[in-house]
Amino acid sequence: MMGCRTEVVARRHGMSPKTLREWVRQYRDEVGDIMERKKQEQKQILEAAANYEELKKQYEEALKLIGHLQLENNILRDMVKKKYPDYKSR
C-alpha cells in the first residue's frame, strides 16, 4: 500500500482517516526511536571492532618485538659465555 493516500486506505478498511494518520504517526515515532537506538548500537559495535583490530595489530607487533629482544638477549648471553666461560648468569 506504499504511496496510497491515507484517506483511500482508511475508507477501504472502514476507519476514519484521522485515526489512521494518528496510528501511522505513532508507529513512525516508535519505529524511529527504535531505529535510532539500533543505529547507535551498530555504530558502537563498529567502533569496538575497529578498536579491536587496532589492538590486535599492536599486540602482534609487540609479540614480534618481544621475540626479537629475546633472540638478541640469547645471542648476547652466548657471546658472554664464549668470551667468559666461567661467568655465571642468572
Distance bins in CASP14 RR format, pairs under 12 A and 6 or more apart:
PFRMAT RR
TARGET T0000
AUTHOR 0000-0000-0000
RMODE 2
METHOD distances of the structure
MODEL  1
1 8 0 0 0 0 1 0 0 0 0 0 0
1 9 1 0 1 0 0 0 0 0 0 0 0
1 10 0 0 0 0 0 1 0 0 0 0 0
1 12 0 0 0 0 1 0 0 0 0 0 0
1 13 0 0 0 0 1 0 0 0 0 0 0
1 20 0 0 0 0 0 1 0 0 0 0 0
1 24 0 0 0 0 0 1 0 0 0 0 0
2 9 0 0 0 0 0 1 0 0 0 0 0
3 9 0 0 0 0 1 0 0 0 0 0 0
3 24 0 0 0 0 0 1 0 0 0 0 0
4 10 0 0 0 0 1 0 0 0 0 0 0
4 11 0 0 0 0 0 1 0 0 0 0 0
4 12 0 0 0 0 1 0 0 0 0 0 0
4 13 0 0 0 0 0 1 0 0 0 0 0
4 17 0 0 0 0 0 1 0 0 0 0 0
4 20 0 0 0 0 0 1 0 0 0 0 0
4 24 0 0 0 0 0 1 0 0 0 0 0
5 11 0 0 0 0 1 0 0 0 0 0 0
5 12 0 0 0 0 0 1 0 0 0 0 0
5 17 0 0 0 0 1 0 0 0 0 0 0
5 20 0 0 0 0 0 1 0 0 0 0 0
5 21 0 0 0 0 0 1 0 0 0 0 0
5 24 0 0 0 0 0 1 0 0 0 0 0
6 12 0 0 0 0 0 1 0 0 0 0 0
6 13 0 0 0 0 0 1 0 0 0 0 0
6 15 0 0 0 0 0 1 0 0 0 0 0
6 16 0 0 0 0 0 1 0 0 0 0 0
6 17 1 0 1 0 0 0 0 0 0 0 0
6 18 0 0 0 0 1 0 0 0 0 0 0
6 19 0 0 0 0 1 0 0 0 0 0 0
6 20 1 0 1 0 0 0 0 0 0 0 0
6 21 1 0 1 0 0 0 0 0 0 0 0
6 22 0 0 0 0 0 1 0 0 0 0 0
6 23 0 0 0 0 1 0 0 0 0 0 0
6 24 1 0 0 1 0 0 0 0 0 0 0
6 25 0 0 0 0 0 1 0 0 0 0 0
7 13 0 0 0 0 0 1 0 0 0 0 0
7 14 0 0 0 0 0 1 0 0 0 0 0
7 15 0 0 0 0 0 1 0 0 0 0 0
7 16 0 0 0 0 1 0 0 0 0 0 0
7 17 1 0 1 0 0 0 0 0 0 0 0
7 18 0 0 0 0 1 0 0 0 0 0 0
7 19 0 0 0 0 0 1 0 0 0 0 0
7 20 0 0 0 0 1 0 0 0 0 0 0
7 21 0 0 0 0 1 0 0 0 0 0 0
8 14 0 0 0 0 0 1 0 0 0 0 0
8 15 0 0 0 0 0 1 0 0 0 0 0
8 17 0 0 0 0 1 0 0 0 0 0 0
8 20 0 0 0 0 0 1 0 0 0 0 0
9 15 0 0 0 0 1 0 0 0 0 0 0
9 16 0 0 0 0 0 1 0 0 0 0 0
9 17 0 0 0 0 1 0 0 0 0 0 0
9 19 0 0 0 0 0 1 0 0 0 0 0
9 20 1 0 0 1 0 0 0 0 0 0 0
9 21 0 0 0 0 0 1 0 0 0 0 0
9 23 0 0 0 0 0 1 0 0 0 0 0
9 24 0 0 0 0 1 0 0 0 0 0 0
10 16 1 0 0 1 0 0 0 0 0 0 0
10 17 1 0 1 0 0 0 0 0 0 0 0
10 18 0 0 0 0 1 0 0 0 0 0 0
10 19 1 0 0 1 0 0 0 0 0 0 0
10 20 1 0 1 0 0 0 0 0 0 0 0
10 21 0 0 0 0 1 0 0 0 0 0 0
10 22 0 0 0 0 0 1 0 0 0 0 0
10 23 0 0 0 0 1 0 0 0 0 0 0
10 24 0 0 0 0 1 0 0 0 0 0 0
11 17 1 0 0 1 0 0 0 0 0 0 0
11 19 0 0 0 0 0 1 0 0 0 0 0
11 20 0 0 0 0 1 0 0 0 0 0 0
12 20 0 0 0 0 0 1 0 0 0 0 0
13 19 0 0 0 0 0 1 0 0 0 0 0
13 20 1 0 0 1 0 0 0 0 0 0 0
13 23 0 0 0 0 0 1 0 0 0 0 0
14 20 0 0 0 0 1 0 0 0 0 0 0
15 21 0 0 0 0 0 1 0 0 0 0 0
15 22 0 0 0 0 0 1 0 0 0 0 0
15 23 0 0 0 0 1 0 0 0 0 0 0
15 24 0 0 0 0 0 1 0 0 0 0 0
16 22 0 0 0 0 1 0 0 0 0 0 0
16 23 0 0 0 0 0 1 0 0 0 0 0
17 23 0 0 0 0 0 1 0 0 0 0 0
17 24 0 0 0 0 0 1 0 0 0 0 0
18 24 0 0 0 0 0 1 0 0 0 0 0
18 25 0 0 0 0 0 1 0 0 0 0 0
19 25 0 0 0 0 0 1 0 0 0 0 0
19 26 0 0 0 0 0 1 0 0 0 0 0
20 26 0 0 0 0 0 1 0 0 0 0 0
20 27 0 0 0 0 0 1 0 0 0 0 0
21 27 0 0 0 0 0 1 0 0 0 0 0
21 28 0 0 0 0 0 1 0 0 0 0 0
22 28 0 0 0 0 0 1 0 0 0 0 0
22 29 0 0 0 0 0 1 0 0 0 0 0
23 29 0 0 0 0 0 1 0 0 0 0 0
23 30 0 0 0 0 0 1 0 0 0 0 0
24 30 0 0 0 0 0 1 0 0 0 0 0
24 31 0 0 0 0 0 1 0 0 0 0 0
25 31 0 0 0 0 0 1 0 0 0 0 0
25 32 0 0 0 0 0 1 0 0 0 0 0
26 32 0 0 0 0 0 1 0 0 0 0 0
26 33 0 0 0 0 0 1 0 0 0 0 0
27 33 0 0 0 0 0 1 0 0 0 0 0
27 34 0 0 0 0 0 1 0 0 0 0 0
27 35 0 0 0 0 0 1 0 0 0 0 0
28 34 0 0 0 0 0 1 0 0 0 0 0
28 35 0 0 0 0 1 0 0 0 0 0 0
28 36 0 0 0 0 0 1 0 0 0 0 0
29 35 0 0 0 0 0 1 0 0 0 0 0
29 36 0 0 0 0 0 1 0 0 0 0 0
30 36 0 0 0 0 0 1 0 0 0 0 0
30 37 0 0 0 0 0 1 0 0 0 0 0
31 37 0 0 0 0 0 1 0 0 0 0 0
31 38 0 0 0 0 0 1 0 0 0 0 0
32 38 0 0 0 0 1 0 0 0 0 0 0
32 39 0 0 0 0 1 0 0 0 0 0 0
32 40 0 0 0 0 0 1 0 0 0 0 0
33 39 0 0 0 0 0 1 0 0 0 0 0
33 40 0 0 0 0 0 1 0 0 0 0 0
34 40 0 0 0 0 0 1 0 0 0 0 0
34 41 0 0 0 0 0 1 0 0 0 0 0
35 41 0 0 0 0 0 1 0 0 0 0 0
35 42 0 0 0 0 0 1 0 0 0 0 0
36 42 0 0 0 0 0 1 0 0 0 0 0
36 43 0 0 0 0 0 1 0 0 0 0 0
37 43 0 0 0 0 0 1 0 0 0 0 0
37 44 0 0 0 0 0 1 0 0 0 0 0
38 44 0 0 0 0 0 1 0 0 0 0 0
38 45 0 0 0 0 0 1 0 0 0 0 0
39 45 0 0 0 0 0 1 0 0 0 0 0
39 46 0 0 0 0 0 1 0 0 0 0 0
40 46 0 0 0 0 0 1 0 0 0 0 0
40 47 0 0 0 0 0 1 0 0 0 0 0
41 47 0 0 0 0 0 1 0 0 0 0 0
41 48 0 0 0 0 0 1 0 0 0 0 0
42 48 0 0 0 0 0 1 0 0 0 0 0
42 49 0 0 0 0 0 1 0 0 0 0 0
43 49 0 0 0 0 0 1 0 0 0 0 0
43 50 0 0 0 0 0 1 0 0 0 0 0
44 50 0 0 0 0 0 1 0 0 0 0 0
44 51 0 0 0 0 0 1 0 0 0 0 0
45 51 0 0 0 0 0 1 0 0 0 0 0
45 52 0 0 0 0 0 1 0 0 0 0 0
46 52 0 0 0 0 0 1 0 0 0 0 0
46 53 0 0 0 0 0 1 0 0 0 0 0
47 53 0 0 0 0 0 1 0 0 0 0 0
47 54 0 0 0 0 0 1 0 0 0 0 0
48 54 0 0 0 0 0 1 0 0 0 0 0
48 55 0 0 0 0 0 1 0 0 0 0 0
49 55 0 0 0 0 0 1 0 0 0 0 0
49 56 0 0 0 0 0 1 0 0 0 0 0
50 56 0 0 0 0 0 1 0 0 0 0 0
50 57 0 0 0 0 0 1 0 0 0 0 0
51 57 0 0 0 0 0 1 0 0 0 0 0
51 58 0 0 0 0 0 1 0 0 0 0 0
52 58 0 0 0 0 0 1 0 0 0 0 0
52 59 0 0 0 0 0 1 0 0 0 0 0
53 59 0 0 0 0 0 1 0 0 0 0 0
53 60 0 0 0 0 0 1 0 0 0 0 0
54 60 0 0 0 0 0 1 0 0 0 0 0
54 61 0 0 0 0 0 1 0 0 0 0 0
55 61 0 0 0 0 0 1 0 0 0 0 0
55 62 0 0 0 0 0 1 0 0 0 0 0
56 62 0 0 0 0 0 1 0 0 0 0 0
56 63 0 0 0 0 0 1 0 0 0 0 0
57 63 0 0 0 0 0 1 0 0 0 0 0
57 64 0 0 0 0 0 1 0 0 0 0 0
58 64 0 0 0 0 0 1 0 0 0 0 0
58 65 0 0 0 0 0 1 0 0 0 0 0
59 65 0 0 0 0 0 1 0 0 0 0 0
59 66 0 0 0 0 0 1 0 0 0 0 0
60 66 0 0 0 0 0 1 0 0 0 0 0
60 67 0 0 0 0 0 1 0 0 0 0 0
61 67 0 0 0 0 0 1 0 0 0 0 0
61 68 0 0 0 0 0 1 0 0 0 0 0
62 68 0 0 0 0 0 1 0 0 0 0 0
62 69 0 0 0 0 0 1 0 0 0 0 0
63 69 0 0 0 0 0 1 0 0 0 0 0
63 70 0 0 0 0 0 1 0 0 0 0 0
64 70 0 0 0 0 0 1 0 0 0 0 0
64 71 0 0 0 0 0 1 0 0 0 0 0
65 71 0 0 0 0 0 1 0 0 0 0 0
65 72 0 0 0 0 0 1 0 0 0 0 0
66 72 0 0 0 0 0 1 0 0 0 0 0
66 73 0 0 0 0 0 1 0 0 0 0 0
67 73 0 0 0 0 1 0 0 0 0 0 0
67 74 0 0 0 0 1 0 0 0 0 0 0
67 75 0 0 0 0 0 1 0 0 0 0 0
68 74 0 0 0 0 0 1 0 0 0 0 0
68 75 0 0 0 0 0 1 0 0 0 0 0
69 75 0 0 0 0 0 1 0 0 0 0 0
69 76 0 0 0 0 0 1 0 0 0 0 0
70 76 0 0 0 0 0 1 0 0 0 0 0
70 77 0 0 0 0 0 1 0 0 0 0 0
71 77 0 0 0 0 0 1 0 0 0 0 0
71 78 0 0 0 0 0 1 0 0 0 0 0
72 78 0 0 0 0 0 1 0 0 0 0 0
72 79 0 0 0 0 0 1 0 0 0 0 0
73 79 0 0 0 0 0 1 0 0 0 0 0
73 80 0 0 0 0 0 1 0 0 0 0 0
73 89 0 0 0 0 0 1 0 0 0 0 0
74 80 0 0 0 0 0 1 0 0 0 0 0
74 81 0 0 0 0 0 1 0 0 0 0 0
74 89 0 0 0 0 0 1 0 0 0 0 0
75 81 0 0 0 0 0 1 0 0 0 0 0
75 82 0 0 0 0 0 1 0 0 0 0 0
76 82 0 0 0 0 0 1 0 0 0 0 0
76 83 0 0 0 0 0 1 0 0 0 0 0
76 87 0 0 0 0 0 1 0 0 0 0 0
76 89 0 0 0 0 0 1 0 0 0 0 0
77 83 0 0 0 0 0 1 0 0 0 0 0
77 84 0 0 0 0 0 1 0 0 0 0 0
77 87 0 0 0 0 1 0 0 0 0 0 0
77 88 0 0 0 0 0 1 0 0 0 0 0
77 89 1 0 0 1 0 0 0 0 0 0 0
77 90 0 0 0 0 0 1 0 0 0 0 0
78 84 0 0 0 0 0 1 0 0 0 0 0
78 85 0 0 0 0 0 1 0 0 0 0 0
78 87 0 0 0 0 0 1 0 0 0 0 0
78 89 0 0 0 0 0 1 0 0 0 0 0
79 85 0 0 0 0 0 1 0 0 0 0 0
79 87 0 0 0 0 0 1 0 0 0 0 0
79 89 0 0 0 0 0 1 0 0 0 0 0
80 86 0 0 0 0 0 1 0 0 0 0 0
80 87 1 0 1 0 0 0 0 0 0 0 0
80 88 0 0 0 0 0 1 0 0 0 0 0
80 89 1 0 0 1 0 0 0 0 0 0 0
81 87 1 0 0 1 0 0 0 0 0 0 0
81 88 0 0 0 0 1 0 0 0 0 0 0
81 89 1 0 0 1 0 0 0 0 0 0 0
END
